[in-house]
Amino acid sequence: MHFSIAAALAAALAGPALAAPGVSPATVSKAADPGSSFKVDKLVTTPKIPPTPDVVLLVDVTGSMGSTIANIKENLAQVITTVRGDQPNAQFAVVSFGDLDDPNGFAVVQDMTSSTSLLQTAVNSLVADLGGDPDEDWINALYQISTGAVTFRTGSSRIIVLVSDAPSKDPSGGHTLEQAIDALKTKIAARVIGVNVSDLDGKGQATAVTSATGGVIIGSAAEEVSKAIVSGLKNLDVTVKPNVVSCDAGLTVEFQPTSTTVPSGDTVIFKETVKVAAGAVQGAALHCSVRFLLNGAPGGTAFVQSVTVRVNRVGGCDKCIPQPGQNLCHITTSCAPTPFGTMCLTRPGYKADGAADDDINVHWRLKWPVPGHEHRVAVKPGTSADTLCDPKHTGPDVCQEVVVADCKSTAAVGQGVPAQYDDNSRTQEVIAAGDRDL
Ligand SMILES: *[C@@H]1O[C@H](CO)[C@@H](O)[C@H](O)[C@H]1NC(C)=O
């Protein structure tokens, strides 16, 4: 393979600083009407090394592997440090294999552990030895690892780094290449990285097992093996899947795509659609919590997203017709123009009788485009409005306990309050007759 590990590493190290792994934006906060929806683009930057790695170093210990094993001993601590730099909870195991006809056929030297010293001790104990005939028994080793020889953590990313300079016997220990591939995929969902010391892929077996498991083969000189392991870990695919942890009633989120697979380190864009149910509680703040799974496991707090939607109060905004005989406003209110059409307005400081402050279908305040009228309360035609607003709010803040309706403007933007508003004789009259000291 004409692939320069040195160049790939240099590119990885010297490349522009990428976004930290996680989801952006992590929080979405927006107001929306009941029955509406909106879209948000979510960028999920995946970690350079897939999450929660459980890495098996599967090392050929036959006679020809001496210099490669020496290199692994020397560089193991650096490999562990590099991997932990991207994924602090990475664990490793050390498994050796040779020829099953010899005593060194298969051994779990160190089961999965986070202890660097235990791993170093295990690697230091490896001795290149024996192995008379050219082919080794790594198909058996892959099969054994897939069927209980190594203890993997639940939800971990399983990676087997096969370091060898020769093809495997097939069948090996009674297991065919096909059976080993099937066990790797179905029993532990592990990916195999082949470190091709010289003739690993001599029979195409390494290509078969790495491509079937989503791994890679790295051609490498012996002294480059440790770098190759780190580089190989960085080239693995990661599947990103949004997963809704919880959503309040009335709020749902959907993602497009529902799942996607990219090389680890890449950034994925999900189109998120947030839907507010028609019956969502008006005025409520509704929450959803969504996490992004990486290879089926939670990616940690950086991959959790929170959505908050404040549900607009809709309704209210009932109009009146300012014509004699058609004006149905109660005598305590007057039909007056507003930027949102003519409505029955109360006297300043008054609100509807017997209505809850948030009963927007009976009375409401308006989002005036110019300041100074925010305190005015509008009521549904026919509603009597002889109730004093809460005395704890005064002046321009009076009646602020009554909710604001999101009426659609009927006046041109910037036009402000129609001139005739303040001239409305009936309003003035009512104000004069029943005004409250503000
Ligand atoms: C493995 O390495 C050998 C020797 O460097 C090379 O000839 C061969 O093409 C490599 N195979 C793969 C699949 O990388």
Ligand as a Chemical Component Dictionary entry (heavy atoms), coordinates in Angstrom:
data_LIG
# 
_chem_comp.id                   LIG 
_chem_comp.type                 NON-POLYMER 
_chem_comp.pdbx_formal_charge   0 
_chem_comp.three_letter_code    LIG 
# 
loop_
_chem_comp_atom.comp_id 
_chem_comp_atom.atom_id 
_chem_comp_atom.alt_atom_id 
_chem_comp_atom.type_symbol 
_chem_comp_atom.charge 
_chem_comp_atom.model_Cartn_x 
_chem_comp_atom.model_Cartn_y 
_chem_comp_atom.model_Cartn_z 
_chem_comp_atom.pdbx_ordinal 
LIG C1 C1 C 0 2.669  -5.486 3.287  1  
LIG O1 O1 O 0 4.031  -5.156 3.306  2  
LIG C2 C2 C 0 4.754  -5.680 2.199  3  
LIG C3 C3 C 0 6.227  -5.374 2.433  4  
LIG O2 O2 O 0 6.406  -4.027 2.739  5  
LIG C4 C4 C 0 4.241  -5.099 0.925  6  
LIG O3 O3 O 0 4.919  -5.639 -0.191 7  
LIG C5 C5 C 0 2.755  -5.404 0.802  8  
LIG O4 O4 O 0 2.220  -4.796 -0.331 9  
LIG C6 C6 C 0 2.029  -4.929 2.040  10 
LIG N1 N1 N 0 0.641  -5.349 1.951  11 
LIG C7 C7 C 0 -0.376 -4.523 2.281  12 
LIG C8 C8 C 0 -1.740 -5.067 2.084  13 
LIG O5 O5 O 0 -0.214 -3.412 2.724  14 
# 
loop_
_chem_comp_bond.comp_id 
_chem_comp_bond.atom_id_1 
_chem_comp_bond.atom_id_2 
_chem_comp_bond.value_order 
_chem_comp_bond.pdbx_ordinal 
LIG C1 O1 SING 1  
LIG C1 C6 SING 2  
LIG O1 C2 SING 3  
LIG C2 C3 SING 4  
LIG C2 C4 SING 5  
LIG C3 O2 SING 6  
LIG C4 O3 SING 7  
LIG C4 C5 SING 8  
LIG C5 O4 SING 9  
LIG C5 C6 SING 10 
LIG C6 N1 SING 11 
LIG N1 C7 SING 12 
LIG C7 C8 SING 13 
LIG C7 O5 DOUB 14 
# 
